[in-house]
């Protein structure tokens, strides 16, 4: 990572809460972990409580004051914290993002289909996709591995790093099921971790980005939907500083190529790579700081489109008290800029945590 300029430095302090937050939204093409729970365009936020497992949502709308929560409520009041929300997906093609959970103890995978409830939302149906049996298989992404509307699921095996996919479809009753499954990689080095499933080459099929736990190196697989299988693979960065961790795969300049967002574990600095593809594979064509850091307690949690302008934005959470803060992002043509920022919640209970992008 080079030492580069930063034109806008935002410093902020936040407050206290106990949930896990999950962001979602609808852009020209759904971005990683975006959730639009009510099919109105802007990203919404989903939170989960670390003690009880309870799930809570915020429906968001742009306002003259920036962004505001217009509706909020529980999706589930909790009772079993082994169930972890792992992502949001189009599971039945109704335009609303649904919710996927995995059980930490058994590895079982469960879904909630989301439907309307007055001015809010509710769980309209739920069931297992897999009853579990080996918790060493961890869900690591909800990509589109083909051209269909339904997102798929990606798993990684802890002992050797193997990567396995489920291709999802819907049955006659509009309920999701596993239509196909198989390995993308049989494994061999457990230091390679799947850290994102962006569309790097703008072909409307999601790809896979891995980061090496020891060196920080970043490697990609572009995915051929005829399989699916790995089409191209190579390094984007051969590493050298493992403190730079990939934390999001937003499309920062609305060009259809998802970009890569990093945060430094020591000082919280935020850095981006803009990605393009010349036909020979994805490459970094621009990179710079968005923030040079200063407080590692501010962590990037999600990169949904908060205002419906088809450019991904950034949501932070302050670990000591749970407060959430947003940056609205724009591409000036001279680089990526923060054009607006503010609190969504001033905090108060550190148990409510924003669920990271998958």
C-alpha positions as CSV (number, residue, x, y, z in Angstrom):
1,X,0.0,0.0,0.0
2,X,1.5,3.3,-1.0
3,X,1.4,6.4,1.3
4,X,-0.9,8.7,-0.6
5,X,-2.8,11.9,-0.1
6,X,-6.2,12.3,1.5
7,X,-8.3,15.3,0.7
8,X,-11.0,14.8,3.4
9,X,-10.2,13.5,6.8
10,X,-13.2,12.7,9.0
11,X,-12.8,12.3,12.7
12,X,-15.8,11.3,14.8
13,X,-16.7,9.9,18.2
14,X,-19.5,7.4,18.8
15,X,-21.7,6.0,21.5
16,X,-23.2,2.5,23.1
17,X,-25.7,-0.5,21.9
18,X,-25.8,-4.4,21.6
19,X,-26.7,-5.6,18.0
20,X,-25.0,-6.9,14.8
21,X,-25.7,-4.7,11.7
22,X,-26.1,-5.9,8.1
23,X,-26.4,-3.6,5.1
24,X,-28.4,-4.1,2.0
25,X,-29.5,-2.2,-1.1
26,X,-30.3,-2.3,-4.8
27,X,-28.0,-0.8,-7.4
28,X,-27.9,-1.5,-11.1
29,X,-26.5,-4.8,-10.1
30,X,-26.8,-6.0,-6.5
31,X,-23.6,-5.3,-4.6
32,X,-22.0,-7.6,-2.0
33,X,-24.1,-8.0,1.1
34,X,-26.5,-5.2,0.0
35,X,-29.9,-5.7,1.6
36,X,-33.1,-4.0,0.4
37,X,-35.6,-5.5,2.7
38,X,-38.6,-3.5,1.4
39,X,-37.7,-3.3,-2.3
40,X,-37.6,0.5,-2.4
41,X,-34.0,1.0,-3.7
42,X,-31.8,2.4,-0.9
43,X,-29.8,0.0,1.3
44,X,-31.3,-1.1,4.6
45,X,-29.5,-2.3,7.7
46,X,-29.8,-5.5,9.6
47,X,-28.4,-6.0,13.1
48,X,-27.8,-9.0,15.3
49,X,-27.3,-9.1,19.1
50,X,-24.1,-10.9,20.2
51,X,-25.7,-12.1,23.5
52,X,-29.1,-13.3,22.4
53,X,-28.9,-13.7,18.6
54,X,-31.8,-11.3,18.2
55,X,-32.2,-9.8,14.8
56,X,-33.3,-6.2,14.3
57,X,-33.7,-4.0,11.1
58,X,-33.5,-0.4,10.1
59,X,-35.3,0.7,6.9
60,X,-33.4,3.7,5.5
61,X,-34.4,6.7,3.4
62,X,-32.4,9.7,2.2
63,X,-33.5,12.9,3.9
64,X,-32.5,16.6,3.9
65,X,-30.4,15.8,7.0
66,X,-28.5,13.1,5.2
67,X,-30.0,9.7,6.0
68,X,-32.5,8.6,8.5
69,X,-34.1,5.4,9.9
70,X,-37.8,5.5,8.9
71,X,-38.8,2.2,10.3
72,X,-37.2,-0.3,12.7
73,X,-38.2,-3.4,14.6
74,X,-37.2,-7.0,15.5
75,X,-37.2,-9.7,12.9
76,X,-36.5,-12.2,15.7
77,X,-36.3,-11.6,19.4
78,X,-33.5,-14.2,19.8
79,X,-32.9,-17.0,22.2
80,X,-30.1,-19.0,20.5
81,X,-26.9,-17.1,19.8
82,X,-25.5,-20.1,17.9
83,X,-27.5,-18.9,14.9
84,X,-25.4,-16.3,13.0
85,X,-26.7,-14.2,10.2
86,X,-24.3,-14.9,7.3
87,X,-25.7,-12.8,4.5
88,X,-28.6,-11.5,2.5
89,X,-29.7,-12.9,-0.8
90,X,-32.5,-12.9,-3.4
91,X,-33.8,-16.3,-2.6
92,X,-37.2,-16.3,-4.3
93,X,-37.1,-13.5,-6.9
94,X,-39.6,-11.1,-5.3
95,X,-37.2,-8.2,-5.3
96,X,-36.7,-8.3,-1.5
97,X,-33.5,-9.5,0.0
98,X,-33.9,-12.5,2.3
99,X,-31.7,-13.6,5.2
100,X,-29.4,-16.6,5.5
101,X,-28.2,-18.0,8.9
102,X,-25.6,-20.6,9.9
103,X,-25.4,-22.5,13.2
104,X,-22.0,-22.2,14.7
105,X,-22.3,-25.6,16.5
106,X,-23.6,-27.8,13.7
107,X,-23.0,-25.9,10.5
108,X,-26.7,-26.1,9.6
109,X,-27.9,-23.4,7.1
110,X,-31.4,-21.8,7.5
111,X,-33.2,-19.1,5.6
112,X,-35.8,-16.4,6.3
113,X,-37.9,-15.2,3.4
114,X,-38.8,-11.5,4.0
115,X,-42.2,-10.1,3.3
116,X,-44.1,-6.9,4.0
117,X,-45.8,-6.1,7.3
118,X,-47.5,-2.7,7.3
119,X,-44.8,-0.1,6.8
120,X,-42.1,-2.6,8.0
121,X,-41.1,-6.2,7.2
122,X,-41.4,-9.7,8.7
123,X,-40.3,-13.3,8.2
124,X,-42.9,-14.7,5.8
125,X,-41.4,-18.2,5.6
126,X,-38.4,-20.1,6.9
127,X,-36.7,-23.5,6.6
128,X,-33.4,-25.4,6.5
129,X,-31.3,-25.6,3.4
130,X,-29.0,-28.0,5.2
131,X,-29.5,-29.6,8.6
132,X,-25.7,-29.6,9.3
133,X,-23.2,-32.1,10.5
134,X,-19.7,-30.4,10.1
135,X,-19.2,-26.9,11.5
136,X,-15.8,-26.7,9.9
137,X,-17.6,-25.7,6.6
138,X,-18.2,-21.9,7.0
139,X,-20.4,-19.8,4.7
140,X,-18.1,-17.1,3.3
141,X,-20.2,-15.5,0.5
142,X,-23.5,-15.1,-1.2
143,X,-22.4,-14.6,-4.9
144,X,-24.2,-14.8,-8.2
145,X,-22.3,-17.7,-9.8
146,X,-24.5,-17.7,-12.9
147,X,-26.9,-15.3,-14.7
148,X,-29.9,-16.1,-12.6
149,X,-31.7,-13.8,-10.2
150,X,-31.2,-16.1,-7.2
151,X,-27.9,-15.8,-5.3
152,X,-25.8,-18.8,-4.5
153,X,-23.7,-19.8,-1.5
154,X,-20.0,-20.3,-1.0
155,X,-18.4,-22.3,1.8
156,X,-14.8,-22.7,2.9
157,X,-13.4,-25.7,4.9
158,X,-11.3,-24.6,7.8
159,X,-8.7,-27.4,7.9
160,X,-7.4,-27.0,4.3
161,X,-9.1,-24.0,2.8
162,X,-11.2,-25.9,0.2
163,X,-14.0,-23.9,-1.4
164,X,-17.4,-25.4,-2.2
165,X,-20.5,-23.9,-3.9
166,X,-24.2,-24.4,-3.7
167,X,-26.2,-23.2,-6.8
168,X,-29.6,-22.1,-5.5
169,X,-32.9,-22.1,-7.4
170,X,-36.6,-21.9,-6.5
171,X,-39.2,-24.7,-6.8
172,X,-42.8,-24.5,-7.9
173,X,-43.8,-23.0,-4.6
174,X,-41.2,-20.2,-5.0
175,X,-39.0,-21.7,-2.2
176,X,-35.2,-22.0,-2.4
177,X,-33.4,-25.3,-2.8
178,X,-29.9,-26.5,-3.7
179,X,-30.0,-27.2,-7.5
180,X,-26.3,-28.0,-7.9
181,X,-23.1,-28.2,-5.7
182,X,-19.4,-28.9,-6.1
183,X,-15.9,-27.8,-5.4
184,X,-14.3,-24.7,-6.8
185,X,-11.0,-25.7,-5.1
186,X,-10.0,-28.8,-3.3
187,X,-7.8,-26.8,-0.9
188,X,-4.2,-27.2,0.2
189,X,-3.3,-24.0,2.1
190,X,-5.7,-22.9,4.9
191,X,-4.0,-19.5,5.0
192,X,-5.9,-18.5,1.9
193,X,-9.2,-17.1,3.1
194,X,-12.1,-16.1,0.9
195,X,-12.7,-12.4,1.7
196,X,-15.0,-11.2,-1.0
197,X,-17.1,-12.2,-4.0
198,X,-17.1,-9.1,-6.3
199,X,-17.8,-8.9,-10.0
200,X,-14.3,-7.9,-11.1
201,X,-14.8,-8.1,-14.8
202,X,-18.4,-6.7,-15.1
203,X,-19.8,-9.8,-16.7
204,X,-22.6,-10.0,-14.2
205,X,-21.2,-13.2,-12.7
206,X,-19.4,-12.8,-9.3
207,X,-15.8,-13.7,-8.8
208,X,-13.8,-14.7,-5.8
209,X,-11.1,-12.8,-3.9
210,X,-8.8,-14.5,-1.4
211,X,-6.3,-13.0,1.0
212,X,-3.4,-14.8,2.6
213,X,-3.5,-14.6,6.4
214,X,0.3,-14.4,6.8
215,X,1.4,-12.2,4.0
216,X,-1.7,-10.2,3.2
217,X,-1.4,-11.1,-0.5
218,X,-4.5,-10.8,-2.6
219,X,-5.5,-13.3,-5.3
220,X,-8.5,-13.5,-7.5
221,X,-10.5,-16.2,-9.4
222,X,-12.8,-15.0,-12.2
223,X,-15.7,-17.4,-12.5
224,X,-17.1,-19.0,-15.6
225,X,-20.8,-19.7,-15.0
226,X,-20.6,-22.9,-17.1
227,X,-19.8,-25.1,-14.2
228,X,-19.3,-22.9,-12.3
229,X,-15.5,-23.1,-12.5
230,X,-12.4,-21.0,-12.1
231,X,-11.7,-19.3,-15.5
232,X,-8.7,-16.9,-14.7
233,X,-6.7,-16.6,-11.6
234,X,-3.7,-14.4,-10.5
235,X,-2.3,-12.1,-7.9
236,X,-3.6,-8.6,-7.5
237,X,-1.0,-7.9,-4.8
238,X,1.8,-10.3,-3.7
239,X,1.6,-8.9,-0.2
240,X,4.1,-7.7,2.4
241,X,1.8,-6.2,5.1
242,X,-0.9,-8.4,6.6
243,X,-2.3,-5.4,8.6
244,X,-4.1,-4.3,5.4
245,X,-7.3,-6.4,5.4
246,X,-9.9,-6.5,2.7
247,X,-13.2,-5.3,4.3
248,X,-15.5,-4.6,1.3
249,X,-16.0,-5.0,-2.4
250,X,-18.0,-1.9,-3.4
251,X,-18.4,-0.4,-6.8
252,X,-17.0,3.1,-6.0
253,X,-17.2,4.6,-9.4
254,X,-20.3,3.0,-10.9
255,X,-18.5,1.4,-13.8
256,X,-19.9,-2.1,-13.2
257,X,-16.5,-3.4,-11.9
258,X,-16.6,-4.0,-8.2
259,X,-13.6,-2.4,-6.4
260,X,-11.7,-3.4,-3.3
261,X,-11.7,-1.6,0.0
262,X,-9.0,-2.2,2.7
263,X,-8.7,-1.1,6.3
264,X,-5.5,-1.1,8.4
265,X,-5.9,-3.1,11.6
266,X,-3.6,-0.8,13.6
267,X,-4.8,2.7,12.8
268,X,-8.1,2.2,11.0
269,X,-6.9,3.9,7.7
270,X,-9.1,3.2,4.7
271,X,-7.7,2.6,1.3
272,X,-9.2,1.7,-2.1
273,X,-8.3,-0.1,-5.3
274,X,-10.3,0.7,-8.4
275,X,-10.5,-2.4,-10.6
276,X,-10.8,-2.7,-14.4
277,X,-10.3,-5.6,-16.8
278,X,-8.5,-5.4,-20.1
279,X,-9.6,-8.9,-21.3
280,X,-6.5,-10.5,-19.8
281,X,-7.7,-10.3,-16.3
282,X,-8.6,-7.7,-13.6
283,X,-6.0,-5.1,-12.6
284,X,-5.7,-2.1,-10.3
285,X,-5.9,1.1,-12.3
286,X,-6.2,3.6,-9.4
287,X,-5.6,3.5,-5.7
288,X,-5.6,6.0,-2.8
289,X,-6.6,6.7,0.8
290,X,-10.1,7.6,1.7
291,X,-9.0,8.2,5.3
292,X,-5.5,8.1,6.8
293,X,-6.8,6.7,10.0
294,X,-6.3,7.6,13.7
295,X,-8.8,5.3,15.6
296,X,-8.9,1.6,14.9
297,X,-12.1,1.3,16.8
298,X,-13.9,2.6,13.8
299,X,-14.3,-0.4,11.6
300,X,-15.9,-0.7,8.1
301,X,-18.9,-2.9,8.3
302,X,-20.7,-2.6,5.0
303,X,-20.6,-1.0,1.6
304,X,-24.2,-0.8,0.4
305,X,-25.7,2.0,-1.8
306,X,-27.3,4.1,0.9
307,X,-28.9,6.8,-1.4
308,X,-29.8,4.9,-4.5
309,X,-27.3,6.6,-6.8
310,X,-25.8,3.3,-7.9
311,X,-22.5,4.1,-6.2
312,X,-21.6,2.1,-3.1
313,X,-21.2,4.0,0.2
314,X,-19.5,3.0,3.4
315,X,-20.9,2.3,6.9
316,X,-18.7,2.2,9.9
317,X,-19.3,1.0,13.4
318,X,-17.6,2.1,16.6
319,X,-16.7,-1.0,18.6
320,X,-16.8,0.4,22.1
321,X,-20.5,1.5,21.9
322,X,-22.0,0.3,18.6
323,X,-22.5,3.7,17.1
324,X,-22.9,3.7,13.3
325,X,-21.6,6.3,10.9
326,X,-21.8,6.6,7.1
327,X,-19.9,8.1,4.2
328,X,-21.6,8.8,1.0
329,X,-19.2,8.3,-1.9
330,X,-18.9,9.9,-5.3
331,X,-16.5,9.8,-8.2
332,X,-15.4,13.3,-9.1
333,X,-13.3,12.1,-12.1
334,X,-10.2,13.0,-10.2
335,X,-10.6,10.4,-7.6
336,X,-13.1,9.0,-5.1
337,X,-14.5,11.5,-2.7
338,X,-16.6,11.5,0.5
339,X,-19.5,13.9,-0.3
340,X,-21.5,13.5,2.8
341,X,-21.2,11.9,6.2
342,X,-23.1,11.5,9.5
343,X,-24.5,9.3,12.2
344,X,-27.2,6.7,11.7
345,X,-27.1,5.9,15.4
346,X,-25.0,7.5,18.2
347,X,-24.7,4.2,20.0
348,X,-25.4,2.9,23.5
349,X,-25.1,-0.9,23.4
350,X,-22.0,-2.5,21.9
351,X,-23.7,-5.9,21.7
352,X,-25.5,-4.8,18.5
353,X,-23.0,-5.3,15.8
354,X,-23.0,-4.6,12.1
355,X,-22.7,-7.8,10.1
356,X,-19.8,-7.6,7.7
357,X,-20.1,-7.9,3.9
358,X,-19.7,-11.4,2.7
